[in-house]
């Protein structure tokens, strides 16, 4: 095959891989009933005027399956951290004991589990759309190639479709695992 075609295929594969990586990251933020430091991964704290990830201003631990503790490195940061957790709208209720912030993670109701599954499905669909957009771009790039025969273009488009199918399958598999994790009581 032609170098240009190989380049298009490689960059398509990389972009589709990025969609999978993003989906995995989003799935970490969808909690499955167990306390996890990743649940606070998206929380940004106002640290002396700049928006800073929580993990850079405090130690986040899970002493048990239902509790998250956030211990700031500076005591003056307790209030801003507590406020940031409330603003993040994660459905968590932080309690401040003067030294650290304790968050009790409530057990999930059946209705909440279904909502989380819907959220997971929406994230998976977004990832699929991303993969399909990469396919479309790659096919357009292949069609624009001048020094490539029509047969090579058809073969390259078939390779792009094969890549797309394999990444869509991976997304479906990840979703099945996440759904099972969410629905397991």
N, CA and C atoms as a LAMMPS dump frame, in Angstrom:
ITEM: TIMESTEP
0
ITEM: NUMBER OF ATOMS
555
ITEM: BOX BOUNDS ff ff ff
-5.0000000000000000e+02 5.0000000000000000e+02
-5.0000000000000000e+02 5.0000000000000000e+02
-5.0000000000000000e+02 5.0000000000000000e+02
ITEM: ATOMS id mol type element x y z
1 1 1 N 0.833 -1.204 0
2 1 2 C 0 0 0
3 1 3 C 0.866 1.252 0
4 2 1 N 0.258 2.313 -0.308
5 2 2 C 0.866 3.622 -0.422
6 2 3 C 1.128 4.232 0.964
7 3 1 N 2.201 5.031 1.086
8 3 2 C 2.554 5.653 2.375
9 3 3 C 1.458 6.588 2.868
10 4 1 N 0.844 7.342 1.944
11 4 2 C -0.218 8.273 2.343
12 4 3 C -1.395 7.517 2.947
13 5 1 N -1.734 6.399 2.332
14 5 2 C -2.843 5.579 2.825
15 5 3 C -2.497 5.036 4.21
16 6 1 N -1.261 4.535 4.368
17 6 2 C -0.824 4.018 5.673
18 6 3 C -0.917 5.1 6.74
19 7 1 N -0.514 6.32 6.378
20 7 2 C -0.561 7.432 7.323
21 7 3 C -2.01 7.714 7.747
22 8 1 N -2.914 7.736 6.765
23 8 2 C -4.333 7.99 7.058
24 8 3 C -4.879 6.901 7.988
25 9 1 N -4.544 5.644 7.689
26 9 2 C -5.017 4.536 8.524
27 9 3 C -4.451 4.614 9.943
28 10 1 N -3.154 4.935 10.049
29 10 2 C -2.532 5.038 11.371
30 10 3 C -3.151 6.163 12.193
31 11 1 N -3.376 7.321 11.554
32 11 2 C -3.946 8.432 12.322
33 11 3 C -5.406 8.143 12.678
34 12 1 N -6.13 7.436 11.812
35 12 2 C -7.511 7.054 12.136
36 12 3 C -7.526 6.105 13.334
37 13 1 N -6.602 5.144 13.332
38 13 2 C -6.531 4.183 14.435
39 13 3 C -6.215 4.906 15.75
40 14 1 N -5.295 5.862 15.69
41 14 2 C -4.925 6.622 16.885
42 14 3 C -6.119 7.437 17.397
43 15 1 N -6.824 8.096 16.484
44 15 2 C -7.983 8.907 16.884
45 15 3 C -9.094 8.043 17.475
46 16 1 N -9.328 6.877 16.875
47 16 2 C -10.347 5.968 17.412
48 16 3 C -9.929 5.465 18.792
49 17 1 N -8.639 5.215 18.95
50 17 2 C -8.103 4.803 20.26
51 17 3 C -8.329 5.893 21.304
52 18 1 N -8.206 7.152 20.876
53 18 2 C -8.453 8.265 21.794
54 18 3 C -9.912 8.288 22.243
55 19 1 N -10.826 7.92 21.342
56 19 2 C -12.249 7.851 21.707
57 19 3 C -12.465 6.803 22.803
58 20 1 N -11.799 5.664 22.663
59 20 2 C -11.908 4.594 23.671
60 20 3 C -11.325 5.077 25.004
61 21 1 N -10.156 5.731 24.954
62 21 2 C -9.516 6.228 26.183
63 21 3 C -10.422 7.233 26.888
64 22 1 N -11.034 8.112 26.104
65 22 2 C -11.94 9.106 26.685
66 22 3 C -13.151 8.418 27.328
67 23 1 N -13.684 7.412 26.658
68 23 2 C -14.829 6.683 27.203
69 23 3 C -14.463 6.035 28.544
70 24 1 N -13.289 5.407 28.603
71 24 2 C -12.854 4.768 29.852
72 24 3 C -12.767 5.794 30.976
73 25 1 N -12.257 6.98 30.644
74 25 2 C -12.135 8.053 31.633
75 25 3 C -13.521 8.497 32.107
76 26 1 N -14.449 8.639 31.173
77 26 2 C -15.816 9.04 31.527
78 26 3 C -16.489 7.958 32.382
79 27 1 N -16.239 6.686 32.062
80 27 2 C -16.823 5.594 32.835
81 27 3 C -16.317 5.61 34.283
82 28 1 N -15.081 6.053 34.497
83 28 2 C -14.557 6.135 35.862
84 28 3 C -15.37 7.125 36.693
85 29 1 N -15.883 8.166 36.037
86 29 2 C -16.651 9.183 36.754
87 29 3 C -18.081 8.747 37.055
88 30 1 N -18.531 7.664 36.404
89 30 2 C -19.871 7.145 36.685
90 30 3 C -19.714 6.117 37.792
91 31 1 N -20.18 6.485 38.959
92 31 2 C -19.917 5.608 40.105
93 31 3 C -20.822 4.393 40.114
94 32 1 N -20.304 3.331 40.652
95 32 2 C -21.074 2.089 40.69
96 32 3 C -21.333 1.662 42.131
97 33 1 N -21.615 2.639 43.003
98 33 2 C -21.989 2.297 44.367
99 33 3 C -20.833 2.222 45.349
100 34 1 N -19.628 2.012 44.855
101 34 2 C -18.463 1.935 45.729
102 34 3 C -17.758 3.275 45.749
103 35 1 N -17.283 3.686 46.9
104 35 2 C -16.526 4.924 47.002
105 35 3 C -15.204 4.761 46.261
106 36 1 N -14.812 5.796 45.533
107 36 2 C -13.561 5.743 44.787
108 36 3 C -13.013 7.168 44.647
109 37 1 N -11.7 7.348 44.789
110 37 2 C -11.128 8.688 44.601
111 37 3 C -11.434 9.256 43.216
112 38 1 N -11.637 8.374 42.225
113 38 2 C -11.938 8.828 40.854
114 38 3 C -13.262 9.588 40.79
115 39 1 N -14.145 9.35 41.768
116 39 2 C -15.434 10.051 41.78
117 39 3 C -15.246 11.56 41.902
118 40 1 N -14.145 11.969 42.522
119 40 2 C -13.863 13.398 42.707
120 40 3 C -12.846 13.895 41.69
121 41 1 N -12.566 13.061 40.679
122 41 2 C -11.559 13.39 39.672
123 41 3 C -11.825 14.669 38.908
124 42 1 N -13.095 15.01 38.709
125 42 2 C -13.425 16.201 37.932
126 42 3 C -13.593 17.46 38.775
127 43 1 N -13.423 17.347 40.099
128 43 2 C -13.636 18.504 40.983
129 43 3 C -12.454 19.471 40.882
130 44 1 N -12.785 20.738 40.623
131 44 2 C -11.763 21.792 40.547
132 44 3 C -11.955 22.726 41.745
133 45 1 N -10.855 23.076 42.401
134 45 2 C -10.88 23.92 43.589
135 45 3 C -10.269 25.276 43.259
136 46 1 N -10.863 26.336 43.816
137 46 2 C -10.299 27.672 43.646
138 46 3 C -9.092 27.77 44.577
139 47 1 N -7.893 27.645 44.008
140 47 2 C -6.665 27.653 44.795
141 47 3 C -5.918 28.951 44.5
142 48 1 N -6.077 29.912 45.391
143 48 2 C -5.461 31.236 45.228
144 48 3 C -5.741 31.824 43.847
145 49 1 N -7.008 31.763 43.437
146 49 2 C -7.421 32.414 42.201
147 49 3 C -7.356 31.562 40.945
148 50 1 N -6.789 30.362 41.028
149 50 2 C -6.765 29.529 39.816
150 50 3 C -7.518 28.222 40.079
151 51 1 N -8.184 27.737 39.042
152 51 2 C -8.962 26.506 39.136
153 51 3 C -8 25.318 39.072
154 52 1 N -7.891 24.594 40.18
155 52 2 C -6.9 23.529 40.311
156 52 3 C -7.591 22.201 40.614
157 53 1 N -7.152 21.095 39.984
158 53 2 C -7.754 19.791 40.305
159 53 3 C -7.596 19.471 41.797
160 54 1 N -8.633 18.883 42.371
161 54 2 C -8.652 18.54 43.796
162 54 3 C -7.417 17.74 44.207
163 55 1 N -7.001 16.811 43.346
164 55 2 C -5.869 15.935 43.681
165 55 3 C -4.557 16.703 43.869
166 56 1 N -4.512 17.973 43.403
167 56 2 C -3.284 18.768 43.55
168 56 3 C -3.266 19.621 44.817
169 57 1 N -4.402 19.659 45.541
170 57 2 C -4.443 20.466 46.767
171 57 3 C -4.791 19.631 47.997
172 58 1 N -5.082 18.333 47.777
173 58 2 C -5.48 17.488 48.896
174 58 3 C -5.212 16.022 48.599
175 59 1 N -5.18 15.252 49.672
176 59 2 C -5.037 13.809 49.559
177 59 3 C -6.443 13.199 49.608
178 60 1 N -6.801 12.404 48.603
179 60 2 C -8.136 11.803 48.541
180 60 3 C -7.993 10.296 48.775
181 61 1 N -8.676 9.797 49.815
182 61 2 C -8.592 8.379 50.177
183 61 3 C -9.966 7.757 50.325
184 62 1 N -10.002 6.422 50.265
185 62 2 C -11.232 5.694 50.556
186 62 3 C -10.92 4.671 51.645
187 63 1 N -11.182 5.051 52.907
188 63 2 C -10.895 4.117 54.003
189 63 3 C -11.786 2.868 53.976
190 64 1 N -12.989 2.991 53.4
191 64 2 C -13.86 1.818 53.229
192 64 3 C -14.722 2.02 51.984
193 65 1 N -15.577 1.048 51.692
194 65 2 C -16.351 1.068 50.436
195 65 3 C -17.402 2.171 50.377
196 66 1 N -17.725 2.802 51.507
197 66 2 C -18.784 3.808 51.545
198 66 3 C -18.29 5.202 51.933
199 67 1 N -16.983 5.39 52.118
200 67 2 C -16.47 6.666 52.611
201 67 3 C -15.291 7.173 51.794
202 68 1 N -15.309 8.477 51.533
203 68 2 C -14.167 9.139 50.908
204 68 3 C -13.692 10.199 51.893
205 69 1 N -12.387 10.249 52.128
206 69 2 C -11.847 11.331 52.955
207 69 3 C -10.951 12.207 52.093
208 70 1 N -11.076 13.505 52.302
209 70 2 C -10.272 14.481 51.577
210 70 3 C -9.507 15.274 52.634
211 71 1 N -8.178 15.123 52.632
212 71 2 C -7.348 15.829 53.6
213 71 3 C -6.51 16.869 52.863
214 72 1 N -6.852 18.158 53.059
215 72 2 C -6.096 19.204 52.355
216 72 3 C -4.68 19.329 52.907
217 73 1 N -3.76 19.756 52.023
218 73 2 C -2.384 19.945 52.465
219 73 3 C -2.236 21.262 53.226
220 74 1 N -3.195 22.171 53.027
221 74 2 C -3.22 23.413 53.79
222 74 3 C -4.582 23.502 54.456
223 75 1 N -4.595 23.701 55.788
224 75 2 C -5.872 23.742 56.505
225 75 3 C -6.814 24.804 55.962
226 76 1 N -6.267 25.897 55.455
227 76 2 C -7.105 26.994 54.95
228 76 3 C -7.903 26.584 53.718
229 77 1 N -7.585 25.449 53.134
230 77 2 C -8.258 24.995 51.912
231 77 3 C -9.517 24.162 52.184
232 78 1 N -9.806 23.879 53.463
233 78 2 C -10.971 23.031 53.758
234 78 3 C -12.26 23.625 53.2
235 79 1 N -12.527 24.911 53.479
236 79 2 C -13.77 25.542 52.999
237 79 3 C -13.862 25.55 51.469
238 80 1 N -12.801 26.018 50.751
239 80 2 C -12.888 26.015 49.279
240 80 3 C -13.091 24.607 48.694
241 81 1 N -12.483 23.586 49.308
242 81 2 C -12.634 22.207 48.817
243 81 3 C -14.079 21.741 49.032
244 82 1 N -14.607 22.013 50.227
245 82 2 C -15.987 21.629 50.53
246 82 3 C -16.951 22.296 49.54
247 83 1 N -16.72 23.57 49.274
248 83 2 C -17.557 24.332 48.332
249 83 3 C -17.45 23.722 46.92
250 84 1 N -16.234 23.381 46.506
251 84 2 C -16.01 22.822 45.16
252 84 3 C -16.728 21.487 44.985
253 85 1 N -16.744 20.675 46.033
254 85 2 C -17.423 19.374 45.959
255 85 3 C -18.932 19.585 45.819
256 86 1 N -19.463 20.596 46.545
257 86 2 C -20.895 20.905 46.448
258 86 3 C -21.227 21.406 45.035
259 87 1 N -20.39 22.302 44.503
260 87 2 C -20.618 22.901 43.179
261 87 3 C -20.561 21.84 42.082
262 88 1 N -19.713 20.819 42.271
263 88 2 C -19.54 19.775 41.253
264 88 3 C -20.826 18.971 41.032
265 89 1 N -21.782 19.093 41.951
266 89 2 C -23.089 18.467 41.801
267 89 3 C -22.994 16.957 41.546
268 90 1 N -22.265 16.272 42.421
269 90 2 C -22.058 14.822 42.276
270 90 3 C -23.063 14.026 43.107
271 91 1 N -23.956 14.738 43.795
272 91 2 C -24.915 14.049 44.65
273 91 3 C -24.279 13.576 45.941
274 92 1 N -23.17 14.208 46.313
275 92 2 C -22.46 13.84 47.537
276 92 3 C -22.598 14.972 48.55
277 93 1 N -22.594 14.62 49.837
278 93 2 C -22.755 15.603 50.893
279 93 3 C -21.497 15.638 51.761
280 94 1 N -20.569 16.578 51.481
281 94 2 C -19.328 16.621 52.257
282 94 3 C -19.556 17.138 53.683
283 95 1 N -18.867 16.538 54.658
284 95 2 C -18.915 17.001 56.047
285 95 3 C -17.498 17.359 56.475
286 96 1 N -17.364 18.524 57.083
287 96 2 C -16.066 19.065 57.46
288 96 3 C -15.878 18.872 58.962
289 97 1 N -14.772 18.217 59.367
290 97 2 C -14.529 18.03 60.801
291 97 3 C -13.378 18.907 61.303
292 98 1 N -12.979 19.898 60.503
293 98 2 C -11.913 20.807 60.913
294 98 3 C -10.54 20.361 60.424
295 99 1 N -10.348 19.06 60.285
296 99 2 C -9.07 18.516 59.82
297 99 3 C -9.167 18.053 58.369
298 100 1 N -10.301 17.422 58.074
299 100 2 C -10.491 16.871 56.739
300 100 3 C -11.977 16.9 56.388
301 101 1 N -12.274 16.481 55.166
302 101 2 C -13.655 16.425 54.706
303 101 3 C -14.007 14.956 54.536
304 102 1 N -15.137 14.58 55.111
305 102 2 C -15.574 13.192 55.04
306 102 3 C -16.837 13.152 54.191
307 103 1 N -16.855 12.24 53.227
308 103 2 C -18.02 12.104 52.359
309 103 3 C -18.527 10.677 52.465
310 104 1 N -19.773 10.543 52.93
311 104 2 C -20.406 9.226 52.962
312 104 3 C -21.091 9.019 51.625
313 105 1 N -20.727 7.936 50.949
314 105 2 C -21.302 7.64 49.64
315 105 3 C -22.546 6.797 49.859
316 106 1 N -23.719 7.357 49.514
317 106 2 C -24.953 6.599 49.756
318 106 3 C -25.064 5.394 48.819
319 107 1 N -25.759 4.374 49.312
320 107 2 C -26.022 3.202 48.46
321 107 3 C -26.933 3.649 47.323
322 108 1 N -26.765 3.03 46.176
323 108 2 C -27.56 3.422 45.02
324 108 3 C -28.931 2.772 45.036
325 109 1 N -29.936 3.557 44.705
326 109 2 C -31.281 3.001 44.559
327 109 3 C -31.388 2.384 43.17
328 110 1 N -32.402 1.564 42.975
329 110 2 C -32.62 0.934 41.666
330 110 3 C -32.801 1.999 40.584
331 111 1 N -33.569 3.051 40.919
332 111 2 C -33.811 4.13 39.953
333 111 3 C -32.508 4.843 39.587
334 112 1 N -31.675 5.107 40.602
335 112 2 C -30.393 5.787 40.359
336 112 3 C -29.489 4.903 39.497
337 113 1 N -29.512 3.605 39.733
338 113 2 C -28.711 2.677 38.925
339 113 3 C -29.132 2.743 37.456
340 114 1 N -30.454 2.78 37.227
341 114 2 C -30.946 2.874 35.845
342 114 3 C -30.503 4.187 35.2
343 115 1 N -30.541 5.274 35.978
344 115 2 C -30.076 6.569 35.463
345 115 3 C -28.597 6.503 35.087
346 116 1 N -27.811 5.836 35.931
347 116 2 C -26.377 5.709 35.651
348 116 3 C -26.131 4.861 34.408
349 117 1 N -26.949 3.824 34.21
350 117 2 C -26.82 2.994 33.005
351 117 3 C -27.131 3.844 31.773
352 118 1 N -28.183 4.684 31.873
353 118 2 C -28.515 5.585 30.758
354 118 3 C -27.343 6.509 30.464
355 119 1 N -26.744 7.029 31.529
356 119 2 C -25.59 7.923 31.367
357 119 3 C -24.435 7.18 30.685
358 120 1 N -24.19 5.94 31.107
359 120 2 C -23.122 5.132 30.509
360 120 3 C -23.408 4.877 29.027
361 121 1 N -24.684 4.583 28.71
362 121 2 C -25.047 4.349 27.31
363 121 3 C -24.842 5.606 26.472
364 122 1 N -25.174 6.765 27.051
365 122 2 C -24.98 8.033 26.335
366 122 3 C -23.495 8.277 26.069
367 123 1 N -22.654 7.987 27.059
368 123 2 C -21.202 8.15 26.878
369 123 3 C -20.695 7.197 25.794
370 124 1 N -21.199 5.962 25.807
371 124 2 C -20.779 4.977 24.803
372 124 3 C -21.214 5.437 23.413
373 125 1 N -22.419 5.984 23.313
374 125 2 C -22.904 6.471 22.02
375 125 3 C -22.045 7.64 21.526
376 126 1 N -21.66 8.524 22.452
377 126 2 C -20.768 9.636 22.08
378 126 3 C -19.446 9.104 21.525
379 127 1 N -18.923 8.068 22.169
380 127 2 C -17.663 7.476 21.707
381 127 3 C -17.838 6.874 20.316
382 128 1 N -18.987 6.22 20.083
383 128 2 C -19.256 5.635 18.76
384 128 3 C -19.339 6.732 17.697
385 129 1 N -19.996 7.836 18.047
386 129 2 C -20.093 8.969 17.11
387 129 3 C -18.696 9.48 16.781
388 130 1 N -17.84 9.56 17.805
389 130 2 C -16.458 9.99 17.581
390 130 3 C -15.731 9.064 16.618
391 131 1 N -15.903 7.756 16.813
392 131 2 C -15.263 6.765 15.942
393 131 3 C -15.793 6.902 14.509
394 132 1 N -17.102 7.082 14.385
395 132 2 C -17.694 7.213 13.044
396 132 3 C -17.221 8.494 12.346
397 133 1 N -17.051 9.558 13.118
398 133 2 C -16.538 10.811 12.537
399 133 3 C -15.112 10.623 12.018
400 134 1 N -14.314 9.869 12.764
401 134 2 C -12.944 9.575 12.32
402 134 3 C -12.995 8.774 11.019
403 135 1 N -13.931 7.806 10.952
404 135 2 C -14.087 7.008 9.726
405 135 3 C -14.405 7.918 8.544
406 136 1 N -15.34 8.83 8.754
407 136 2 C -15.75 9.744 7.685
408 136 3 C -14.572 10.601 7.207
409 137 1 N -13.822 11.145 8.17
410 137 2 C -12.651 11.972 7.812
411 137 3 C -11.622 11.145 7.041
412 138 1 N -11.356 9.933 7.534
413 138 2 C -10.363 9.072 6.878
414 138 3 C -10.8 8.744 5.449
415 139 1 N -12.077 8.411 5.269
416 139 2 C -12.58 8.097 3.928
417 139 3 C -12.487 9.317 3.008
418 140 1 N -12.793 10.497 3.537
419 140 2 C -12.668 11.722 2.739
420 140 3 C -11.216 11.959 2.33
421 141 1 N -10.295 11.731 3.29
422 141 2 C -8.868 11.909 2.992
423 141 3 C -8.414 10.913 1.919
424 142 1 N -8.918 9.691 2.005
425 142 2 C -8.548 8.663 1.017
426 142 3 C -9.05 9.072 -0.372
427 143 1 N -10.289 9.581 -0.437
428 143 2 C -10.864 9.986 -1.732
429 143 3 C -10.077 11.125 -2.381
430 144 1 N -9.439 11.965 -1.549
431 144 2 C -8.695 13.116 -2.076
432 144 3 C -7.316 12.736 -2.631
433 145 1 N -6.849 11.527 -2.328
434 145 2 C -5.512 11.126 -2.781
435 145 3 C -5.463 11.036 -4.312
436 146 1 N -4.433 11.64 -4.897
437 146 2 C -4.3 11.667 -6.358
438 146 3 C -3.56 10.459 -6.918
439 147 1 N -2.429 10.114 -6.293
440 147 2 C -1.557 9.09 -6.867
441 147 3 C -1.915 7.683 -6.388
442 148 1 N -3.197 7.46 -6.133
443 148 2 C -3.631 6.154 -5.648
444 148 3 C -4.734 5.646 -6.582
445 149 1 N -4.616 4.382 -6.978
446 149 2 C -5.618 3.815 -7.897
447 149 3 C -6.96 3.642 -7.175
448 150 1 N -8.02 3.523 -7.966
449 150 2 C -9.362 3.341 -7.394
450 150 3 C -9.435 2.061 -6.567
451 151 1 N -8.76 1.011 -7.036
452 151 2 C -8.762 -0.255 -6.295
453 151 3 C -8.107 -0.089 -4.928
454 152 1 N -6.988 0.652 -4.895
455 152 2 C -6.31 0.894 -3.615
456 152 3 C -7.195 1.712 -2.676
457 153 1 N -7.895 2.692 -3.265
458 153 2 C -8.8 3.509 -2.445
459 153 3 C -9.902 2.648 -1.838
460 154 1 N -10.478 1.765 -2.66
461 154 2 C -11.54 0.866 -2.163
462 154 3 C -11.001 -0.035 -1.048
463 155 1 N -9.79 -0.549 -1.255
464 155 2 C -9.169 -1.403 -0.241
465 155 3 C -8.918 -0.641 1.055
466 156 1 N -8.448 0.596 0.92
467 156 2 C -8.176 1.426 2.092
468 156 3 C -9.479 1.744 2.841
469 157 1 N -10.542 2.041 2.08
470 157 2 C -11.838 2.318 2.718
471 157 3 C -12.354 1.081 3.45
472 158 1 N -12.103 -0.086 2.876
473 158 2 C -12.506 -1.334 3.546
474 158 3 C -11.721 -1.5 4.85
475 159 1 N -10.417 -1.155 4.809
476 159 2 C -9.592 -1.23 6.023
477 159 3 C -10.115 -0.272 7.088
478 160 1 N -10.506 0.927 6.672
479 160 2 C -11.053 1.917 7.613
480 160 3 C -12.336 1.372 8.239
481 161 1 N -13.19 0.737 7.419
482 161 2 C -14.441 0.179 7.945
483 161 3 C -14.153 -0.939 8.944
484 162 1 N -13.146 -1.758 8.633
485 162 2 C -12.757 -2.843 9.536
486 162 3 C -12.296 -2.28 10.882
487 163 1 N -11.469 -1.227 10.821
488 163 2 C -11.007 -0.543 12.039
489 163 3 C -12.206 -0.032 12.83
490 164 1 N -13.119 0.633 12.128
491 164 2 C -14.306 1.208 12.766
492 164 3 C -15.104 0.117 13.48
493 165 1 N -15.335 -0.991 12.778
494 165 2 C -16.104 -2.097 13.368
495 165 3 C -15.431 -2.621 14.635
496 166 1 N -14.103 -2.748 14.613
497 166 2 C -13.411 -3.294 15.788
498 166 3 C -13.492 -2.33 16.967
499 167 1 N -13.412 -1.021 16.709
500 167 2 C -13.501 -0.054 17.807
501 167 3 C -14.928 0.045 18.351
502 168 1 N -15.922 -0.041 17.477
503 168 2 C -17.324 -0.023 17.922
504 168 3 C -17.587 -1.255 18.808
505 169 1 N -17.006 -2.394 18.412
506 169 2 C -17.163 -3.627 19.197
507 169 3 C -16.543 -3.449 20.59
508 170 1 N -15.355 -2.817 20.639
509 170 2 C -14.706 -2.554 21.928
510 170 3 C -15.592 -1.677 22.817
511 171 1 N -16.198 -0.655 22.216
512 171 2 C -17.07 0.251 22.968
513 171 3 C -18.255 -0.53 23.54
514 172 1 N -18.857 -1.387 22.712
515 172 2 C -19.985 -2.201 23.177
516 172 3 C -19.571 -3.109 24.341
517 173 1 N -18.376 -3.699 24.237
518 173 2 C -17.887 -4.581 25.3
519 173 3 C -17.669 -3.804 26.596
520 174 1 N -17.075 -2.607 26.482
521 174 2 C -16.859 -1.771 27.669
522 174 3 C -18.193 -1.408 28.32
523 175 1 N -19.194 -1.111 27.494
524 175 2 C -20.513 -0.739 28.011
525 175 3 C -21.15 -1.913 28.762
526 176 1 N -21.043 -3.112 28.216
527 176 2 C -21.623 -4.289 28.876
528 176 3 C -20.995 -4.462 30.264
529 177 1 N -19.675 -4.314 30.351
530 177 2 C -18.973 -4.456 31.634
531 177 3 C -19.434 -3.376 32.613
532 178 1 N -19.529 -2.129 32.134
533 178 2 C -19.931 -1.019 32.999
534 178 3 C -21.378 -1.19 33.474
535 179 1 N -22.272 -1.61 32.567
536 179 2 C -23.674 -1.841 32.946
537 179 3 C -23.759 -2.882 34.051
538 180 1 N -23.014 -3.964 33.878
539 180 2 C -23.031 -5.047 34.88
540 180 3 C -22.515 -4.516 36.229
541 181 1 N -21.451 -3.721 36.172
542 181 2 C -20.871 -3.136 37.387
543 181 3 C -21.89 -2.238 38.091
544 182 1 N -22.6 -1.429 37.314
545 182 2 C -23.581 -0.5 37.904
546 182 3 C -24.765 -1.26 38.501
547 183 1 N -25.254 -2.273 37.804
548 183 2 C -26.464 -2.968 38.247
549 183 3 C -26.209 -4.011 39.335
550 184 1 N -24.95 -4.346 39.596
551 184 2 C -24.632 -5.299 40.648
552 184 3 C -24.787 -4.616 42
553 185 1 N -25.643 -5.188 42.838
554 185 2 C -25.908 -4.587 44.148
555 185 3 C -24.907 -5.107 45.154
